[in-house]
């Protein structure tokens, strides 16, 4: 099992995923099913791919998983943006700050990994 305690990316993506699950339940309650489904999928996938990257077969495998996490992060930002700017959708500012923190970490990891 992976030790999360000293891994900020895993810690933050797990917390973000749990928060996304709660937010998507709220969207479901408000009958916003399409965005809830998309947001749940992409938002939890950031952590799933980051988690998978912790036990890579190679450096290339690690980088590939981190790149997938980045793609999912960007998609999640899109869905959150729509929620934030849509008149009839709820929005949670904490999700926005959490994803910004994750973004900084994940882009730093990718940048460093590609330099080596």
C-alpha positions in Angstrom: 0.0 0.0 0.0 1.2 3.5 -0.8 2.1 5.8 2.1 0.1 9.0 1.6 1.4 10.8 4.7 4.5 12.4 3.0 3.0 12.7 -0.4 1.3 16.0 -0.9 -0.1 15.1 -4.3 -1.8 12.0 -3.1 -3.1 13.7 0.1 -4.5 16.6 -1.8 -6.1 14.5 -4.6 -7.8 12.2 -2.1 -9.2 15.2 -0.2 -10.3 16.8 -3.5 -11.9 13.6 -4.7 -13.9 13.3 -1.4 -15.0 16.9 -1.8 -15.9 16.4 -5.5 -18.1 13.4 -4.5 -20.0 15.5 -2.0 -20.4 18.3 -4.5 -21.6 15.9 -7.2 -24.2 14.6 -4.8 -25.4 18.1 -4.4 -25.6 18.5 -8.2 -27.5 15.3 -8.4 -30.0 16.6 -5.8 -30.5 19.7 -7.9 -31.0 17.4 -10.9 -27.8 18.6 -12.7 -27.0 15.0 -13.7 -24.9 15.6 -16.8 -22.3 17.9 -15.2 -22.4 15.9 -12.0 -21.4 12.8 -13.9 -18.7 14.5 -15.9 -17.3 16.3 -12.9 -17.3 13.2 -10.7 -15.5 11.2 -13.4 -12.8 13.8 -14.2 -12.4 15.1 -10.6 -11.8 11.7 -9.1 -9.6 10.5 -12.0 -6.9 13.1 -11.1 -6.2 11.3 -7.9 -6.7 7.8 -9.4 -4.0 8.5 -12.1 -1.7 10.2 -9.6 -2.1 7.2 -7.3 -1.3 4.8 -10.1 1.8 6.8 -11.0 3.2 6.1 -7.5 4.0 2.5 -8.6 5.2 2.9 -12.2 6.9 0.2 -14.3 9.2 2.8 -15.7 9.9 6.6 -15.8 7.9 6.7 -19.1 4.9 5.0 -17.3 5.2 7.5 -14.4 5.2 10.5 -16.8 2.3 9.1 -18.8 0.1 8.7 -15.7 1.0 12.2 -14.5 0.1 13.5 -18.0 -3.3 11.8 -17.8 -3.8 13.4 -14.4 -3.0 16.8 -15.9 -5.6 16.2 -18.7 -8.2 15.2 -16.1 -7.3 18.3 -14.0 -7.9 20.6 -17.0 -11.2 18.9 -17.7 -12.3 19.3 -14.1 -11.4 23.0 -14.2 -13.7 23.3 -17.2 -16.7 21.7 -15.4 -16.0 23.8 -12.3 -15.8 26.9 -14.4 -19.2 26.1 -15.9 -20.7 25.6 -12.5 -19.2 28.9 -11.3 -20.5 30.9 -14.2 -23.9 29.2 -14.8 -26.8 31.0 -13.3 -28.6 27.9 -12.0 -25.7 25.8 -10.7 -24.2 25.7 -7.2 -20.5 26.4 -6.8 -18.0 25.7 -4.1 -15.0 28.0 -3.8 -13.1 25.5 -1.8 -13.0 23.2 -4.8 -11.5 26.0 -6.9 -8.7 26.6 -4.3 -8.1 22.8 -3.9 -7.7 22.3 -7.6 -5.3 25.3 -7.9 -3.1 23.7 -5.2 -3.1 20.4 -7.0 -2.4 22.1 -10.3 0.8 23.7 -8.9 2.0 20.4 -7.5 1.2 18.3 -10.5 2.7 20.7 -13.1 5.9 20.9 -10.9 6.1 17.1 -10.8 5.6 16.9 -14.6 8.1 19.7 -15.3 10.8 18.1 -13.1 10.2 14.6 -14.5 10.6 15.8 -18.1 13.9 17.5 -17.3 15.6 14.4 -15.9 
